[in-house]
Amino acid sequence: MSDQFQRALDETLPLLKKIQSGLKLPPSASRSALQRLGKFAAKAASQAAPAPAGPSVAASAADLPPFDALRAAVLVCTKCPHLAASRTQVVFGVGNPDADLMFVGEAPGADEDEQGEPFVGRAGQLLTKIIQAMGFDRSDIYIANVLKCRPDMPAGESGNRKPKPAEMATCLPWLKEQIRLVKPRALVALGATAVEGLVGDTSPMRDLRGRWLEFEGIPLMVTYHPAYLLRNQSVSEKRKVWEDMLLVLEKLGHKITPKQRRFFTADA
């Protein structure tokens, strides 16, 4: 077992360095080299106490940055065989691994599945504008989804479907580990499905948004998904989301400018 893991790890390290440097790999580029490592890494990630390793294996594993080790395991996850078979690539997450603020969505869409990065479509572009209005760059925060694979669609149908509870429950340990590594001071759940996946609450968004919940000791703000704002262009709905973001800024201790206070108000 140790020799197999060592060989898989040696083959994978060059790919991990490319991932860490921000280079995008073709969807299938990492699969063959990561497949063997993933079998061991995924098993290790699911265990509360890793099994003792031999000296050579322990030394090599210690050299792997934690996020790279987690990414390597997630990229080859096959816990949901139907999603693994239909996906183009796994959408792990993006941003600053030391961020104070982390946004969590529900699942990748077609654009995300193609590019391997969360929130890159129209909703993602709007999220980026919201982040910038808060005074951050997109690279300052961390963005991930509850589900790391795009939900598969029935034959002959297009678009995106809502993740199933069982799919989110299966994938949640990966997100928990991301959150544990990032250690954000605040989380933002984007939409009702993200809230359901994180804390199991299925209440209507009208009862959830603008409220502070908690996820494993971390304050969790609930707000509308950017896709909702693309469907509903009313100033009042935009203001609701912005009020939620002002609460987040206050929670983080960031100074809010008078201009930010006036966004989406009658006197703006």
C-alpha positions in Angstrom: 0.0 0.0 0.0 2.8 2.4 0.9 4.7 1.8 -2.3 1.5 2.3 -4.4 0.7 5.5 -2.6 4.3 6.8 -3.0 4.3 6.1 -6.8 0.9 7.8 -7.2 2.1 10.8 -5.2 5.3 11.1 -7.2 3.3 11.2 -10.5 0.8 13.7 -9.1 3.1 16.3 -7.6 3.9 18.1 -10.9 0.2 18.4 -11.6 -0.4 19.8 -8.1 2.2 22.4 -8.7 0.5 23.5 -11.9 -2.9 23.7 -10.1 -1.3 25.7 -7.3 0.2 28.2 -9.8 -3.2 28.8 -11.3 -2.8 27.0 -14.6 -5.9 25.4 -15.9 -5.6 21.8 -17.1 -7.7 20.1 -19.8 -10.6 18.2 -18.2 -8.9 14.8 -18.6 -5.3 15.9 -17.9 -5.3 15.1 -14.3 -7.5 12.1 -14.3 -5.1 9.3 -15.1 -2.3 10.6 -12.9 -4.6 11.5 -10.0 -6.7 8.4 -10.1 -4.4 6.2 -8.1 -3.7 9.0 -5.6 -7.4 9.8 -5.3 -8.2 6.3 -4.1 -5.9 6.8 -1.2 -6.5 10.5 -0.5 -10.3 10.2 -0.6 -10.1 7.4 1.9 -7.8 9.3 4.1 -10.0 12.4 4.0 -13.0 10.5 5.2 -11.3 9.1 8.2 -11.2 11.0 11.5 -7.7 9.7 12.3 -5.4 8.8 9.4 -3.7 5.5 9.6 0.1 5.6 10.4 2.3 5.9 7.4 5.8 4.7 6.7 8.6 7.3 7.0 8.9 7.9 3.2 5.2 8.3 2.8 4.8 10.6 5.8 7.6 12.8 4.6 6.1 13.2 1.1 2.6 13.8 2.4 4.0 16.5 4.7 5.3 18.3 1.7 1.9 18.6 0.1 0.0 21.8 0.9 -3.3 20.9 2.6 -5.4 22.5 -0.1 -3.5 20.7 -2.8 -4.0 17.4 -1.1 -7.7 18.0 -0.7 -8.0 19.2 -4.3 -6.3 16.1 -5.5 -8.8 13.9 -3.7 -11.9 15.9 -4.8 -10.8 16.0 -8.5 -11.1 12.2 -8.7 -14.1 11.7 -6.4 -16.5 9.1 -7.7 -18.8 8.9 -4.7 -21.7 9.8 -6.9 -21.1 7.6 -10.0 -23.8 9.2 -12.1 -22.3 12.7 -11.6 -18.8 11.5 -12.1 -19.9 10.0 -15.4 -21.6 13.1 -16.7 -19.3 15.9 -15.5 -16.7 17.6 -17.7 -14.6 18.3 -14.6 -14.9 18.8 -10.9 -15.4 22.4 -9.7 -13.4 22.5 -6.6 -13.4 26.2 -5.5 -11.5 29.4 -6.1 -10.1 32.3 -4.2 -7.9 33.1 -1.2 -7.5 30.0 1.0 -6.9 32.4 4.0 -10.0 34.5 3.3 -12.1 36.1 6.1 -15.2 35.7 3.9 -16.5 32.7 2.0 -19.4 32.4 -0.4 -21.2 29.1 -0.8 -23.5 28.3 -3.7 -25.4 25.1 -4.6 -23.8 23.5 -7.6 -21.9 24.2 -10.8 -23.8 25.1 -14.0 -22.8 24.5 -17.6 -20.2 27.3 -17.6 -18.7 26.2 -14.4 -18.5 22.6 -15.5 -16.7 23.7 -18.7 -14.2 26.0 -17.0 -13.7 24.2 -13.7 -14.4 27.3 -11.6 -17.5 28.3 -9.6 -19.6 31.3 -10.5 -18.2 32.2 -13.9 -21.5 32.5 -15.8 -23.9 35.5 -15.7 -24.7 34.9 -12.1 -21.0 34.7 -11.3 -20.4 38.0 -13.0 -23.1 39.6 -10.9 -21.6 38.0 -7.7 -18.2 39.5 -8.7 -19.8 43.0 -8.9 -21.4 42.5 -5.5 -18.0 41.5 -4.1 -16.3 44.5 -5.6 -19.1 46.8 -4.2 -18.3 45.4 -0.8 -14.7 46.7 -1.3 -13.1 43.3 -2.1 -11.5 41.8 -5.1 -12.7 38.4 -6.1 -9.3 37.0 -5.2 -9.7 38.3 -1.7 -12.5 35.9 -0.8 -13.2 32.2 -1.3 -16.0 30.8 -3.4 -17.2 27.2 -3.4 -20.4 25.1 -3.9 -22.0 22.5 -1.8 -21.9 20.1 -4.8 -18.6 19.9 -6.7 -20.1 18.3 -9.9 -22.7 19.7 -12.2 -26.0 17.8 -11.6 -26.7 15.5 -14.5 -29.7 16.2 -16.7 -32.2 13.6 -18.0 -31.6 12.6 -21.7 -32.9 15.2 -24.1 -33.2 17.9 -21.5 -31.0 21.0 -21.1 -30.4 23.6 -18.4 -29.5 23.0 -14.7 -31.4 21.0 -12.1 -31.4 21.4 -8.3 -29.0 19.0 -6.5 -30.7 16.2 -4.6 -30.4 16.1 -0.8 -28.5 12.8 -1.0 -26.0 14.3 -3.5 -25.4 17.3 -1.2 -25.0 15.1 1.8 -22.5 12.9 0.0 -20.5 15.9 -1.1 -20.8 18.0 2.1 -17.6 16.5 3.8 -15.5 18.0 1.0 -17.0 21.5 1.6 -16.6 21.0 5.4 -12.9 20.3 4.9 -12.5 23.4 2.7 -14.2 25.6 5.3 -12.0 24.0 8.0 -8.9 24.9 6.0 -10.0 28.4 5.0 -11.2 29.3 8.5 -13.4 32.2 7.3 -14.8 34.6 9.9 -18.1 34.6 8.0 -20.0 32.5 5.5 -22.6 33.6 3.0 -25.1 31.0 1.7 -26.3 32.0 -1.8 -29.9 30.7 -2.1 -32.2 28.3 -0.4 -30.5 25.2 -1.8 -27.1 26.2 -0.4 -28.8 26.7 3.0 -30.4 23.3 2.8 -27.1 21.7 1.9 -25.2 23.4 4.6 -27.5 23.2 7.6 -30.5 21.2 6.4 -33.0 24.1 6.7 -35.7 24.0 4.0 -37.6 27.1 5.1 -38.6 29.6 2.3 -36.1 32.2 1.5 -38.4 35.0 2.6 -38.0 33.5 6.1 -34.2 32.9 5.8 -32.6 35.8 4.1 -31.1 38.6 6.2 -30.7 36.2 9.1 -27.5 35.0 10.8 -27.4 31.3 11.2 -24.4 29.3 12.2 -22.3 26.5 10.5 -20.0 24.7 12.9 -19.4 27.8 14.9 -19.0 30.2 12.0 -21.6 33.0 11.4 -23.6 32.2 8.3 -25.6 34.9 6.4 -28.3 33.8 4.1 -29.1 35.8 1.0 -30.6 35.4 -2.5 -28.6 33.7 -5.2 -27.4 36.1 -7.8 -29.4 34.2 -10.4 -32.5 35.3 -8.6 -31.5 39.0 -9.1 -31.1 38.3 -12.8 -34.7 37.1 -12.9 -36.0 39.8 -10.7 -34.5 43.2 -11.5 -36.5 45.2 -9.0 -34.5 47.7 -7.0 -36.2 46.5 -3.8 -34.8 43.0 -4.2 -31.3 44.3 -5.0 -31.5 46.4 -1.9 -32.4 43.3 0.2 -29.2 41.5 -1.0 -27.2 44.6 -0.4 -28.5 45.0 3.1 -27.4 41.4 3.8 -23.9 42.3 2.5 -23.8 45.3 4.8 -24.5 43.0 7.7 -21.6 40.8 6.6 -19.3 43.8 6.4 -20.3 44.9 9.9 -19.7 41.3 11.2 -16.2 41.4 9.7 -15.5 44.9 11.2 -15.1 46.6 7.9 -15.8 50.3 7.6 -18.9 51.1 5.5 -18.8 54.3 3.5 -21.8 56.6 3.1 -21.9 55.7 -0.5 -22.2 52.0 0.3 -25.0 52.8 2.7 -27.0 54.5 0.0 -26.8 51.8 -2.7 -30.2 51.0 -4.0 -32.0 53.6 -2.0 -34.2 56.4 -3.2 -31.6 59.0 -2.5 -28.7 57.1 -4.0 
